[in-house]
Amino acid sequence: MKQGMFKIAENAALTQNVYKMQLVGDVSDITASGQFINIKLDGLYLRRPISVYDCDENSVTIIYKVVGKGTQQMSKMKIGEQLDVLTGLGNGYDTSLCENHAVLLGGGVGVPPLYMLAKELISQNKKVIVVLGFNTKDEVFCDEDFKALGADVIVTTVDGSYGVKGFVTDALPNDYDHFFTCGPEPMLKAVYKATNKSGQFSFEERMGCGFGACMGCSCKTITGYKRICKDGPVLLKEEILW
């Protein structure tokens, strides 16, 4: 984990309440897809944990949804402003567990961490199918970004206004050897029940410190309690108790 000041290089709306922000600074502690950063905001006690969408040698890109005071404040920030950021948090996905053919399933703001993962898997010459789930057409974002990487992309919407009508589990392909997923807990539970192969789940959880000191985001697993921020956010299917 590393703390540093980052300068905003981009902060643009993707949908009515989803924004993309690029932050320039020291990203040397970001070493795996699925990790997250923790942002300090003026006037707010707790930092805001946001998953990493993409990363290059001197910047990190995040995609966040406006859901409260913190993200509302972030949405109004301008290019050139600076943020105090903790980087390199969480364990991230382990791509070595996928031999040849991966399925990535993301719902809503669970979509962003799958982009860097898809890029990593494709660079390893693995076949990637991405299934993205949204409520309606107006909420769809980043599907074209995944296509540009060379992934096969399936979009589902609950109301059927775009892509396949239904949930990500309704578009789950049969041919894959490992899956990766991130999204709200009801979606993760549905993926857990619908899959019969090994996979990795990234959990969205309210956090206190974000680096394992406060125990506020602990969950019970087959090997005891684990901290989502420190021991996760990625857990193997085989260790989850559902």
WOVENCOR-V869717 format. One line per field, one symbol per residue. ss: DSSP state (2 for helix, 1 for strand, 0 for the rest). phi: phi as a letter, one per 40 degrees, with the letter a starting at -180 (. if undefined). psi: psi as a letter, one per 20 degrees, with the letter a starting at -180 (. if undefined). A space follows every 50 residues. Layout:
ss = ???
phi = ???
psi = ???
//
This chain:
ss = 01111111111110000111111100000000000111110000000111 11111000111111100022222220000001111111100000222000 11111112220022222222222000111111110022200022222220 01111110000001100222200000011111102222222222000011 111000000000000001111001111000000111222100
phi = .bbacbccbaabccbdbbbbbbbcicbcccbacgcbbbbcbdgbcccbcb cccaabcbabbbbbbcbacccccccccbdhcbbcbcbgcgcgcbcccbcb bbbbbbbfcccdcccccdccccccgbcbbbbbbbcadcccagccccccch ccbbbbbccgcagcchbdccbccccababbaaicddcccccdccbbbcab bbccacbccgbgccgcbcbcbcbhcbcccbcbccbcdcbcbb
psi = pqprpqppiqnqphahjpqpppppaojhioiqqirrroppppipgqropp qpgrpahjqppqpqpoiagghgghhiqqphqqqopprkqrhrqoiiipgh oqppoqpcjiggiighgghgghhjkqppppopprgrhiipqjhhghhhhj qppppqqhijipbppbrhhijorhnriqqpqpaqghghhggghiqjrqrp ppppqpqfhikjhijikqqprijapqphhgibipqqhiipo.
//
